[in-house]
């Protein structure tokens, strides 16, 4: 059976790889997934109530959300959770597709 320490060590080893491959990123993602399921205290879920994310009043809710599956899921997850998930996956994109990562970062800075 996998031990918590083994998962954390494997994650750190994957992070330390200078030129990670897709297999390295997949291994690290798998370790995070297993860690989240076996040890929920390490879960990176958002536990902030939606009202506390706004400075004064809650944003108006739009019942008619249209767009891609991603846009709908991102809207329902909330900004904090969206940024947590995207930050985690952007690191993999940066390592596997550096030109795509650079293009995304350029568009965000514009």
C-alpha positions as CSV (number, residue, x, y, z in Angstrom):
1,X,0.0,0.0,0.0
2,X,1.2,3.5,-0.8
3,X,2.3,5.6,2.1
4,X,1.7,9.3,2.3
5,X,5.5,9.9,2.6
6,X,6.1,7.9,-0.6
7,X,3.6,10.0,-2.6
8,X,5.1,13.3,-1.3
9,X,8.7,12.1,-2.0
10,X,7.7,11.1,-5.6
11,X,6.0,14.5,-6.1
12,X,9.2,16.2,-4.9
13,X,11.4,14.1,-7.2
14,X,9.2,14.9,-10.2
15,X,9.4,18.6,-9.3
16,X,13.2,18.4,-9.2
17,X,13.6,17.0,-12.7
18,X,15.3,19.6,-14.9
19,X,13.8,18.5,-18.2
20,X,10.6,16.6,-17.3
21,X,8.9,14.4,-19.9
22,X,5.2,13.9,-20.3
23,X,5.6,10.7,-18.2
24,X,7.1,12.7,-15.4
25,X,4.2,15.1,-15.4
26,X,1.7,12.3,-15.6
27,X,3.4,10.6,-12.6
28,X,3.3,13.8,-10.6
29,X,-0.4,14.3,-11.5
30,X,-1.2,10.7,-10.5
31,X,0.5,11.2,-7.2
32,X,-1.5,14.3,-6.5
33,X,-4.7,12.5,-7.4
34,X,-3.9,9.6,-5.1
35,X,-2.9,11.9,-2.3
36,X,-6.1,13.8,-2.6
37,X,-8.2,10.6,-2.4
38,X,-6.2,8.8,0.3
39,X,-5.5,11.8,2.4
40,X,-8.2,14.4,2.0
41,X,-6.5,16.8,4.4
42,X,-4.1,17.6,1.6
43,X,-6.9,18.3,-0.8
44,X,-6.7,21.7,-2.5
45,X,-10.4,22.4,-2.5
46,X,-11.8,25.9,-2.0
47,X,-13.7,26.2,1.3
48,X,-14.3,30.0,1.0
49,X,-18.0,31.0,0.8
50,X,-18.8,32.8,-2.4
51,X,-20.0,36.0,-0.6
52,X,-16.6,36.5,1.0
53,X,-14.9,36.7,-2.4
54,X,-16.7,40.0,-3.1
55,X,-15.7,43.3,-1.5
56,X,-19.3,44.5,-1.0
57,X,-22.2,42.7,-2.6
58,X,-22.3,39.4,-4.4
59,X,-21.9,39.5,-8.2
60,X,-25.2,39.1,-10.1
61,X,-25.9,35.5,-11.0
62,X,-26.6,34.7,-14.6
63,X,-28.8,31.6,-15.0
64,X,-28.1,31.5,-18.7
65,X,-24.4,30.7,-18.9
66,X,-23.3,29.9,-22.4
67,X,-20.0,28.9,-23.9
68,X,-17.7,25.9,-23.8
69,X,-17.9,23.1,-21.2
70,X,-14.8,24.7,-19.6
71,X,-16.4,28.2,-19.4
72,X,-19.5,26.7,-17.7
73,X,-17.4,24.7,-15.2
74,X,-15.1,27.6,-14.5
75,X,-18.0,29.9,-13.8
76,X,-19.6,27.5,-11.4
77,X,-16.3,26.7,-9.6
78,X,-15.5,30.3,-8.6
79,X,-12.4,32.4,-9.2
80,X,-10.3,31.0,-6.3
81,X,-10.8,27.4,-7.3
82,X,-10.4,28.2,-11.0
83,X,-7.0,29.9,-10.4
84,X,-5.8,27.0,-8.2
85,X,-6.6,24.4,-10.8
86,X,-5.3,26.5,-13.7
87,X,-2.0,27.3,-11.8
88,X,-1.4,23.6,-11.2
89,X,-2.0,22.7,-14.9
90,X,-0.2,25.7,-16.3
91,X,3.1,24.3,-14.9
92,X,2.6,21.2,-16.9
93,X,1.8,23.2,-20.0
94,X,5.0,25.3,-19.4
95,X,7.1,22.2,-19.2
96,X,5.6,20.2,-22.1
97,X,4.5,23.0,-24.5
98,X,6.7,26.1,-23.7
99,X,5.7,28.0,-26.8
100,X,2.0,27.6,-25.9
101,X,2.7,28.7,-22.3
102,X,4.5,31.8,-23.6
103,X,1.6,32.6,-25.9
104,X,-0.9,32.3,-23.0
105,X,1.2,34.5,-20.8
106,X,1.6,37.1,-23.5
107,X,-2.2,37.2,-24.0
108,X,-2.8,37.5,-20.3
109,X,-0.4,40.5,-20.1
110,X,-1.9,42.3,-23.0
